[in-house]
Amino acid sequence: ASIPVAIMFIFLQRYFVAGLTTGAVKG
């Protein structure tokens, strides 16, 4: 059960970082 959780965590982290970067670029 730890594997799916790790995958979800990585996916959410990448999505969060992408959104954060987009927000920073747009100002």
N, CA and C of each residue as an Amber inpcrd file, in Angstrom:
protein
    81
   0.8400000  -1.2060000   0.0000000   0.0000000   0.0000000   0.0000000
   0.8700000   1.2490000   0.0000000   2.1420000   1.0870000   0.3040000
   3.0390000   2.2410000   0.3560000   3.4110000   2.7150000  -1.0480000
   3.3850000   1.8020000  -2.0220000   3.7780000   2.1670000  -3.3890000
   2.7700000   3.1430000  -4.0070000   1.4710000   2.8300000  -4.0110000
   0.4890000   3.7610000  -4.5740000   0.5200000   5.1190000  -3.8810000
   0.7290000   5.1070000  -2.5730000   0.8010000   6.3650000  -1.8230000
   1.9990000   7.1850000  -2.2870000   3.1260000   6.5250000  -2.5140000
   4.3300000   7.2200000  -2.9720000   4.0940000   7.8140000  -4.3510000
   3.4490000   7.0460000  -5.2280000   3.1720000   7.5290000  -6.5870000
   2.2530000   8.7490000  -6.5230000   1.2180000   8.6570000  -5.7010000
   0.2810000   9.7790000  -5.5690000   0.9910000  11.0000000  -4.9980000
   1.8610000  10.7900000  -4.0200000   2.5850000  11.8970000  -3.4120000
   3.4710000  12.5910000  -4.4450000   4.1910000  11.7880000  -5.2580000
   5.0650000  12.3420000  -6.2950000   4.2360000  13.0980000  -7.3260000
   3.0990000  12.5050000  -7.7220000   2.2390000  13.1440000  -8.7220000
   1.7220000  14.4820000  -8.2030000   1.2290000  14.4890000  -6.9710000
   0.6990000  15.7200000  -6.3910000   1.8100000  16.7530000  -6.2210000
   2.9980000  16.2790000  -5.8400000   4.1100000  17.2020000  -5.6480000
   4.4840000  17.8670000  -6.9660000   4.5590000  17.0630000  -8.0530000
   4.9030000  17.6110000  -9.3660000   3.8220000  18.5970000  -9.8110000
   2.5470000  18.2400000  -9.5800000   1.4410000  19.1070000  -9.9830000
   1.4740000  20.4110000  -9.1820000   1.7600000  20.2940000  -7.8880000
   1.8110000  21.4750000  -7.0310000   2.9560000  22.3990000  -7.4560000
   4.1260000  21.8190000  -7.7310000   5.2860000  22.6100000  -8.1530000
   4.9920000  23.2940000  -9.4840000   4.3380000  22.5690000 -10.4060000
   4.0080000  23.1430000 -11.7160000   3.0530000  24.3210000 -11.5390000
   2.0380000  24.1570000 -10.6950000   1.0810000  25.2320000 -10.4540000
   1.7550000  26.4140000  -9.7710000   2.6520000  26.1290000  -8.8390000
   3.3530000  27.1900000  -8.1300000   4.2200000  27.9860000  -9.1030000
   4.9110000  27.2770000 -10.0080000   5.7580000  27.9360000 -11.0040000
   4.9140000  28.7950000 -11.9310000   3.7700000  28.2600000 -12.3720000
   2.8840000  29.0140000 -13.2680000   2.3900000  30.2820000 -12.5770000
   2.0230000  30.1620000 -11.3160000   1.5520000  31.3200000 -10.5630000
   2.6500000  32.3680000 -10.4260000   3.8880000  31.9210000 -10.2320000
   5.0090000  32.8410000 -10.0850000   5.2720000  33.5540000 -11.4090000
   5.1850000  32.8140000 -12.5110000   5.4430000  33.3940000 -13.8350000
   4.3620000  34.4190000 -14.1790000   3.1030000  34.0760000 -13.8880000
   1.9940000  34.9920000 -14.1890000   1.9800000  36.1880000 -13.2350000
   2.6000000  36.0150000 -12.0650000   2.6670000  37.1040000 -11.1090000
   1.3600000  37.2350000 -10.3650000
